[in-house]
Amino acid sequence: MKPPFQILLVEDNEGDVEITRRALREAPCTLSVASDGVEALDFLHKKGGFAAAPTPHLILLDLNMPRMDGKKFLEAVKQDATLKAISVIILTSSQSPADIRECYERHASYYIVKPFDGREFADTVRQVVSFWGGTGRLPM
């Protein structure tokens, strides 16, 4: 039997976390959440309370967060030989051309501007997970 598709959501907005949880409630995946880049790196490196954390197949990453923003987190992940193969999807409200370019320069797998409508946002999350977890092929 195939192990569950592991997703790490790095997001500080509780509303967006809840929409994502609801959107993926029936999806064949496990969703873990980190509230900023520092906590997400601890999760990935299994530090502190994350010793038993699963290694994600996919990271959904917001850009604007406290302590460590998404760009710094993305850069740290892609410079780490043990983490760089994990696909990182930027899921943010920023439409800035500079943000988009800087994320791809840091090797983001894809950049999505969050829809403001909750239903559209949930549909977008489901589509991303359906593609990356089903249609697409990721290193395991």
Protein Blocks (a to p, Z undefined) as FASTA:
>chain_A
ZZddddddddfbfklmmmmmmmmmmpccdddddfbfklmmmmmnopajllmpccdfbdcd
dfbdghiafklmmmmmmmpmklmmpccddddfbfcfklmmmmmmnopabdcdddfblklm
mmmmmmmmmmmmmmpccdZZ
